[in-house]
Amino acid sequence: MPSILVYIAAALAEIAGCFAFWAWLRMDKSMLWLIPGAGSLLLFAWLLTLVDAAAAGRAYAAYGGVYISSALLWLWLVEGVRPDRWDMTGVALSLVGAGIILFGPHRA
C-alpha cells in the first residue's frame, strides 16, 4: 500500500480513536465509547508500521502533515466547523514540510 494511503488511514484511525475519548470525557458519552476508541488507536499505531521508511521518526514526522489535514477535514465534516484561512494556511505549510521530509534526498 502506498505511503499516502497508509497515512490517510492512520490519520482517520487516530482521529476517530482520540475523538472517542473526547466524546466520553467532554461530551458525556458512555464509557463504551472507549472500546472502539482504543481499537482505533491500536489500528493507527499498526498502520504507521507499514510505511516504507528507513527510520520511524521520519515516517512519523512526515505523517504529521497528513494528520493536520485530516484533523481539519474531521473538524469540518464531523464537527460542522468550517476551517478558516488560517487553518488552510497551516495545512498548506504542514503538507509542504511533510513532503520535504518524505521525499527529500536523505543520507543513509
C-alpha positions as CSV (number, residue, x, y, z in Angstrom):
1,M,0.0,0.0,0.0
2,P,1.5,3.4,-0.9
3,S,2.6,5.6,2.0
4,I,0.0,8.3,1.4
5,L,-2.9,5.7,1.7
6,V,-1.3,4.4,4.9
7,Y,-1.0,7.9,6.3
8,I,-4.6,8.7,5.4
9,A,-5.9,5.5,7.0
10,A,-3.7,6.1,10.1
11,A,-5.0,9.6,10.4
12,L,-8.6,8.6,10.3
13,A,-7.9,5.8,12.9
14,E,-6.0,8.2,15.2
15,I,-8.6,11.0,15.0
16,A,-11.5,8.5,15.5
17,G,-9.8,7.0,18.5
18,C,-9.0,10.3,20.1
19,F,-12.5,11.6,19.3
20,A,-14.0,8.6,21.2
21,F,-12.0,9.6,24.3
22,W,-13.0,13.3,23.8
23,A,-16.7,12.2,23.5
24,W,-16.5,10.2,26.7
25,L,-14.7,12.9,28.7
26,R,-16.1,16.1,27.2
27,M,-19.5,15.2,25.7
28,D,-20.7,12.8,28.5
29,K,-20.9,9.8,26.2
30,S,-20.9,6.3,27.5
31,M,-17.7,4.7,28.7
32,L,-18.4,2.1,26.0
33,W,-17.0,4.7,23.5
34,L,-13.6,3.8,24.9
35,I,-13.7,0.3,23.4
36,P,-13.8,1.3,19.7
37,G,-11.5,4.3,20.6
38,A,-8.8,2.0,21.9
39,G,-9.2,-0.2,18.9
40,S,-8.8,2.7,16.6
41,L,-5.7,3.8,18.3
42,L,-4.2,0.3,18.1
43,L,-5.0,0.3,14.4
44,F,-3.4,3.7,14.0
45,A,-0.1,2.5,15.6
46,W,-0.1,-0.7,13.5
47,L,-0.7,1.2,10.2
48,L,2.3,3.5,10.7
49,T,4.5,0.4,10.9
50,L,3.5,-0.2,7.2
51,V,5.1,3.0,5.9
52,D,8.2,2.2,3.8
53,A,10.8,4.4,5.6
54,A,14.3,3.7,6.8
55,A,13.6,5.4,10.2
56,A,10.5,5.5,12.3
57,G,11.0,9.2,13.3
58,R,11.0,10.3,9.7
59,A,7.8,8.3,8.9
60,Y,6.1,9.9,11.9
61,A,7.3,13.4,11.1
62,A,6.0,13.1,7.5
63,Y,2.7,11.7,8.8
64,G,2.2,15.0,10.8
65,G,1.2,16.9,7.7
66,V,-1.4,14.3,6.7
67,Y,-2.7,14.2,10.3
68,I,-3.2,18.0,10.4
69,S,-5.1,17.9,7.1
70,S,-7.2,15.1,8.2
71,A,-7.9,16.7,11.6
72,L,-9.2,19.9,9.8
73,L,-11.3,17.7,7.5
74,W,-12.8,16.0,10.5
75,L,-13.4,19.4,12.1
76,W,-15.4,20.4,9.0
77,L,-17.3,17.1,8.2
78,V,-17.9,15.6,11.6
79,E,-18.0,18.6,13.9
80,G,-19.6,21.0,11.4
81,V,-16.9,23.8,11.9
82,R,-15.6,25.1,8.6
83,P,-11.8,25.7,8.6
84,D,-10.8,29.4,8.1
85,R,-8.0,30.8,6.1
86,W,-5.5,30.4,8.9
87,D,-6.4,26.8,9.2
88,M,-5.9,26.3,5.5
89,T,-2.6,28.2,5.5
90,G,-1.4,26.0,8.3
91,V,-2.4,22.9,6.4
92,A,-0.5,24.0,3.3
93,L,2.6,24.7,5.3
94,S,2.4,21.4,7.1
95,L,2.0,19.5,3.8
96,V,5.0,21.2,2.3
97,G,7.0,20.3,5.3
98,A,5.8,16.7,5.2
99,G,6.6,16.4,1.5
100,I,10.2,17.7,2.1
101,I,10.7,15.2,4.9
102,L,9.2,12.3,3.0
103,F,10.6,12.9,-0.5
104,G,13.9,14.8,0.2
105,P,17.2,13.2,-0.7
106,H,18.2,11.8,2.7
107,R,21.6,10.2,3.6
108,A,21.6,6.8,5.0
